[in-house]
Amino acid sequence: MDLAGKVVLVTGASAGIGAATARLAAKEGARLVLAARRSDRIDALADELPDAVAIPTDLTDSAQIPTAVQVALDAYGRVDVLVNNAGQGLHVPLEHVDADDFRAVLELNVVAPLIAMQAVLPTMRRQGGGAIVNVSSGTSRLVLPGLGAYAATKSALTMLSAVARKELAADGIVVSTVFPAITATEFHDVLRAGSLSTRPGMPPPQSPEQVADAILDVIRTGAEEAVLAN
């Protein structure tokens, strides 16, 4: 897909990978719809970009997700790309995982992307196609003590993404999954619980722009996945 003139809805657009994706897509001529909780951040980003609208959205409130899609339709008449980027970490050993914390992270990392996919399907089908990118995690491809709960949510998202790719292919809707490694964002500063654990010899974090570039690449090519994890 050529992004010029396309409408791209990015969740978690207030910082990090989401904001980097919005900026990079804008450089390629895309029109952006920015969804995140922090309205001041997405308002500032929308002002920075040549053609963008911001919609404050709490992705854990299922009713707000279709509203964000409707804002995109009201503003631009279509949605060509959905980037499911919003997410939160939970980095504690399994014996210490609080059930309420796990439910909250499941809601944001798994349920919200599913509802967002469901919300864009009618318009993408009317348009004759579209692209959906789900941002998973390299932790879902590894077995890392202390990250089991978080990796489980991202593994669930990975499976939803893989199945959606097959289910929606006949509609011309291409679903791709991106697997970032540790990225230099504020993600690890706002974990639901726990903290980042480093290992000897671990490579330095990648930049959010590197992940954004991978996201745009799968949109352009229709590739099933992009793996940045080490």
Disulfide bonds with the S-S distance in Angstrom:
none
